[in-house]
Amino acid sequence: MQYNTITEEHLLFRNALKAFLKAEVEPNIDQWETQREVPGDLWKKMGEMGFLGLNFPEKWGGSALDFWYAVIFAEEVSKMWSAGFAANFLVSQFMSSTYILHHGSQVLQEKYLPKTISGHYIASVGITEPGAGSDVAAIQTKATRVDDHWIVNGAKTFITNGYLAKYMVTACKTDAQNPASMSLIVIDLESEGVTRTKLDKMGWHASDTSEIGLNQVKVPIENLVGAEGKGFYYLMQGLQLERIIGAIMSYAACEKTMEYTLQYMKEREAFGKSISKIQVLRHRMAQLHAEVYSLKPFLYDTCNKQAQGISAVKEASMAKLLASELSEKVVHQCLQMFGGYGYMEEYKIARAYRDARVGTILAGSSEIMREIIAKMYIDEVNY
Ligand SMILES: Cc1cc2nc3c(=O)[nH]c(=O)nc-3n(C[C@H](O)[C@H](O)[C@H](O)COP(=O)(O)OP(=O)(O)OC[C@H]3O[C@@H](n4cnc5c(N)ncnc54)[C@H](O)[C@@H]3O)c2cc1C
């Protein structure tokens, strides 16, 4: 399917990225899944290729490209049969350092962005806590101002890149008099008082997901992102992008899984014929194809809004909801086409099945997406 905002230059970029991924990532992905992380050298190679600062300004080493380059990047890294691999880079580039780009001071940008874009620093974002996930406003991590520092105490959990990241853009309560107010503070994860514990997950194996303890962590006052008390507002803006990227990840996985499954079906024989000729299986694939195919224009329309800087909270929530739920359906039904082989790790569909499951949980669960859509559609609330 073509989209009129994709130009020749975008296609050249896609081809260069695909060639890089084929040479540098594809041969190693199984090993990184087993090792449960991606090597630091790959971050630097991606940085050298200009893949880690697509929408960032040139003054910090970025490429200052339009949002469609980010869409293409998210699609291609999500087709490597390892959502964990994709998550590493998508979180660092589009869900963490972006807060510094959009709201951080010059000092903060200079301190963190060039090295993030070059792949020397990995970024993470710390919102979720052991006692507060969907209910972001209920976080308990506190930052208290003492002279020219913040002293941060609390805990974050399920943090993508948490173990390997240089820093975490951290949601904290900074005003004891106003418990509703929240701020974003960049915490250097090599600071004294920070503990990191890797979590063992069902899928996303090439991505590190960690619990972060924060005990009397001293953070320079300049590491406050934007204005004090505006953290919740910044997060709500940032989450639109996070959900669009999440939707692209899920959607790309649908496309890749369908392609892989069709190929298998054409080769596998049962009762003297290819299983792609068995009507019940054909109809199931036809149904999935119709659902996947018809979601793309809506997803791209939402990307278009993001590219134009248009607020699209409802559309981003709908895209994330539909793509992540469809992805679960696709991997579930496609795995069935493989019979017993689908249950074997040797076949990529097994990993895709494990990886897809988290799509309806993170970056706002399906239930939270429906809450947002219901408030905007039924109660006519504007975000
Ligand atoms: C692999 C992975 C990576 C992650 N990466 C990050 C990261 O980098 N940074 C970060 O900050 N977080 C991260 N998360 C956390 C993720 O965003 C949360 O898990 C998610 O927001 C849900 O929060 P929770 O797990 O606390 O579930 P809860 O909020 O406890 O929800 C439990 C269940 O109740 C439902 N529920 C809650 N409230 C409502 C409601 N009002 N109406 C209806 N249903 C409701 C939820 O949908 C869910 O089904 C990650 C999680 C995973 C699994």
The ligand as a MOL file (V3000), in Angstrom:
LIG
                    3D

  0  0  0     0  0            999 V3000
M  V30 BEGIN CTAB
M  V30 COUNTS 53 58 0 0 0
M  V30 BEGIN ATOM
M  V30 1 C 7.8810 -5.3430 29.0410 0
M  V30 2 C 7.3950 -4.0930 29.7030 0
M  V30 3 C 8.0760 -2.9010 29.4840 0
M  V30 4 C 7.6630 -1.7320 30.1110 0
M  V30 5 N 8.4030 -0.5730 29.9540 0
M  V30 6 C 8.1220 0.5140 30.7250 0
M  V30 7 C 8.9830 1.6470 30.7370 0
M  V30 8 O 9.9920 1.7110 30.0180 0
M  V30 9 N 8.6870 2.6780 31.5730 0
M  V30 10 C 7.5930 2.6580 32.3850 0
M  V30 11 O 7.3760 3.6290 33.1110 0
M  V30 12 N 6.7390 1.6000 32.3890 0
M  V30 13 C 6.9920 0.5260 31.5940 0
M  V30 14 N 6.1550 -0.5700 31.6180 0
M  V30 15 C 5.0190 -0.5690 32.4970 0
M  V30 16 C 3.6650 -0.5160 31.7840 0
M  V30 17 O 3.4650 0.7400 31.2040 0
M  V30 18 C 2.6070 -0.8850 32.8440 0
M  V30 19 O 2.7490 -2.2710 33.0950 0
M  V30 20 C 1.1980 -0.5440 32.4160 0
M  V30 21 O 1.0270 0.8450 32.3690 0
M  V30 22 C 0.1410 -1.1620 33.3520 0
M  V30 23 O 0.4260 -0.8610 34.6870 0
M  V30 24 P 0.4460 -2.0330 35.7900 0
M  V30 25 O 1.3190 -3.1030 35.2540 0
M  V30 26 O 0.8130 -1.4540 37.0990 0
M  V30 27 O -1.0290 -2.5950 35.8280 0
M  V30 28 P -2.2440 -2.0040 36.7160 0
M  V30 29 O -2.3130 -0.5280 36.5500 0
M  V30 30 O -2.1090 -2.5530 38.0910 0
M  V30 31 O -3.4810 -2.6740 36.0040 0
M  V30 32 C -3.8800 -4.0250 36.2400 0
M  V30 33 C -5.0820 -4.3260 35.3570 0
M  V30 34 O -6.1640 -3.4520 35.7060 0
M  V30 35 C -6.5880 -2.7280 34.5670 0
M  V30 36 N -7.0030 -1.3730 34.9730 0
M  V30 37 C -6.3260 -0.4850 35.7320 0
M  V30 38 N -7.0130 0.6450 35.8570 0
M  V30 39 C -8.1660 0.4770 35.1590 0
M  V30 40 C -9.2990 1.3030 34.8960 0
M  V30 41 N -9.3940 2.5450 35.3780 0
M  V30 42 N -10.2950 0.7880 34.1320 0
M  V30 43 C -10.2160 -0.4710 33.6330 0
M  V30 44 N -9.1640 -1.2970 33.8430 0
M  V30 45 C -8.1640 -0.8180 34.5980 0
M  V30 46 C -5.3790 -2.6870 33.6460 0
M  V30 47 O -5.7520 -2.4690 32.3040 0
M  V30 48 C -4.7980 -4.0550 33.8690 0
M  V30 49 O -5.4770 -4.9820 33.0770 0
M  V30 50 C 6.5270 -1.7480 30.9480 0
M  V30 51 C 5.8270 -2.9530 31.1430 0
M  V30 52 C 6.2540 -4.1070 30.5460 0
M  V30 53 C 5.5020 -5.3670 30.8150 0
M  V30 END ATOM
M  V30 BEGIN BOND
M  V30 1 1 1 2
M  V30 2 1 2 3
M  V30 3 2 2 52
M  V30 4 2 3 4
M  V30 5 1 4 5
M  V30 6 1 4 50
M  V30 7 2 5 6
M  V30 8 1 6 7
M  V30 9 1 6 13
M  V30 10 2 7 8
M  V30 11 1 7 9
M  V30 12 1 9 10
M  V30 13 2 10 11
M  V30 14 1 10 12
M  V30 15 2 12 13
M  V30 16 1 13 14
M  V30 17 1 14 15
M  V30 18 1 14 50
M  V30 19 1 15 16
M  V30 20 1 16 17
M  V30 21 1 16 18
M  V30 22 1 18 19
M  V30 23 1 18 20
M  V30 24 1 20 21
M  V30 25 1 20 22
M  V30 26 1 22 23
M  V30 27 1 23 24
M  V30 28 2 24 25
M  V30 29 1 24 26
M  V30 30 1 24 27
M  V30 31 1 27 28
M  V30 32 2 28 29
M  V30 33 1 28 30
M  V30 34 1 28 31
M  V30 35 1 31 32
M  V30 36 1 32 33
M  V30 37 1 33 34
M  V30 38 1 33 48
M  V30 39 1 34 35
M  V30 40 1 35 36
M  V30 41 1 35 46
M  V30 42 1 36 37
M  V30 43 1 36 45
M  V30 44 2 37 38
M  V30 45 1 38 39
M  V30 46 1 39 40
M  V30 47 2 39 45
M  V30 48 1 40 41
M  V30 49 2 40 42
M  V30 50 1 42 43
M  V30 51 2 43 44
M  V30 52 1 44 45
M  V30 53 1 46 47
M  V30 54 1 46 48
M  V30 55 1 48 49
M  V30 56 2 50 51
M  V30 57 1 51 52
M  V30 58 1 52 53
M  V30 END BOND
M  V30 END CTAB
M  END
